[in-house]
Amino acid sequence: MVRKATIEKLINKILKQYTFDLAWIMPFVLMLLLLFRETSSDKQNTCNPMVAKWLFIYFLSDIVFANTKLFKICILKSECSMRSYFFFWLITGLFYYTFMFLWFSYGTMVLYRSSVYCP
């Protein structure tokens, strides 16, 4: 059985990581909203909106995955075992890194296409 002090340390660590993630991501999201607003109003420019959408979805998915860290607290506070906490951590980590790899691959294609085909 895991001691309550260990669980409290894990919860504090998760909350610190969550606040750091949001503090790191939010300025980029706000800047991208301004960029997206400017590029969406320009009808002749077709490349910048694609890059802005790709970056915006990247940062939004980062926010979503940061929010999944809060579910770890629910698992730790419930009477579930550390095994279920480990499996939740493992599954979300695998899903996150797979999604980010695929999204970066797509982003590389978008950036290549915009550098080659756009003036």
C-alpha positions in Angstrom: 0.0 0.0 0.0 1.2 3.4 -0.9 1.5 6.0 1.9 -0.6 9.2 1.8 2.5 11.4 1.9 3.7 9.8 -1.3 0.3 10.3 -3.0 0.3 14.0 -1.9 3.8 14.5 -3.3 2.7 13.0 -6.6 -0.4 15.2 -6.7 1.7 18.3 -6.0 4.1 17.3 -8.7 1.2 16.8 -11.2 -0.3 20.2 -10.3 3.1 21.9 -10.8 3.6 20.2 -14.2 0.1 21.3 -15.2 0.5 24.9 -14.3 3.9 25.0 -16.1 2.4 23.4 -19.2 -0.4 26.0 -19.4 1.9 28.9 -18.6 4.2 27.7 -21.4 1.5 27.1 -24.0 -1.0 30.0 -23.5 1.2 32.8 -24.9 1.7 30.8 -28.1 -2.0 30.1 -28.5 -2.8 33.8 -28.0 -0.2 34.8 -30.6 -1.5 32.2 -33.0 -5.1 33.5 -32.6 -3.9 36.9 -33.7 -1.9 35.4 -36.6 -4.9 33.2 -37.6 -7.2 36.2 -37.6 -4.9 38.2 -39.9 -4.3 35.3 -42.3 -7.9 34.2 -42.6 -9.0 37.7 -43.7 -6.4 37.7 -46.5 -8.2 35.7 -49.3 -5.2 35.7 -51.7 -2.8 34.1 -49.2 -3.4 30.3 -49.1 -0.2 29.1 -47.4 -0.1 31.0 -44.2 -3.5 29.8 -43.0 -2.4 26.2 -43.4 0.6 26.8 -41.2 -1.4 28.7 -38.7 -4.0 26.0 -38.5 -1.3 23.3 -38.0 0.4 25.3 -35.2 -3.0 26.1 -33.6 -4.1 22.5 -33.5 -0.6 21.5 -32.2 -0.9 23.9 -29.2 -4.6 23.0 -28.6 -3.6 19.3 -28.5 -0.9 20.2 -26.0 -3.6 21.9 -23.8 -5.8 18.8 -24.1 -3.0 16.5 -23.1 -2.0 18.8 -20.2 -5.6 18.5 -19.0 -5.4 14.7 -19.0 -2.8 15.1 -16.4 -5.5 16.2 -14.0 -7.2 12.8 -14.4 -4.1 11.3 -12.7 -5.1 13.2 -9.6 -8.6 11.6 -9.7 -7.0 8.1 -10.0 -4.6 8.8 -7.1 -7.3 10.2 -4.8 -9.6 7.2 -5.5 -8.9 3.9 -3.9 -7.5 2.5 -7.1 -4.1 0.8 -7.0 -0.9 2.3 -8.3 -1.1 -0.2 -11.1 -4.1 1.6 -12.6 -2.2 4.9 -12.2 0.8 3.4 -14.1 -1.4 2.0 -16.9 -3.2 5.3 -17.3 0.2 7.1 -17.4 1.5 4.5 -19.9 -1.6 4.7 -22.3 -1.8 8.5 -22.3 1.9 8.7 -22.9 1.9 6.3 -25.8 -1.1 8.1 -27.3 0.5 11.5 -26.8 3.8 10.6 -28.4 2.2 8.8 -31.3 -0.1 11.7 -32.0 2.7 14.2 -31.8 4.9 12.2 -34.1 2.2 12.0 -36.7 1.3 15.6 -36.3 4.9 16.7 -36.7 5.1 14.5 -39.8 2.1 16.3 -41.2 3.5 19.6 -40.2 6.7 18.9 -42.1 4.7 18.3 -45.2 2.7 21.5 -44.7 5.9 23.5 -44.2 7.6 21.9 -47.2 4.5 22.5 -49.4 4.3 26.2 -48.3 8.0 26.8 -48.9 8.0 25.2 -52.3 4.6 26.1 -53.8 4.0 29.5 -52.2 5.7 32.8 -53.2 
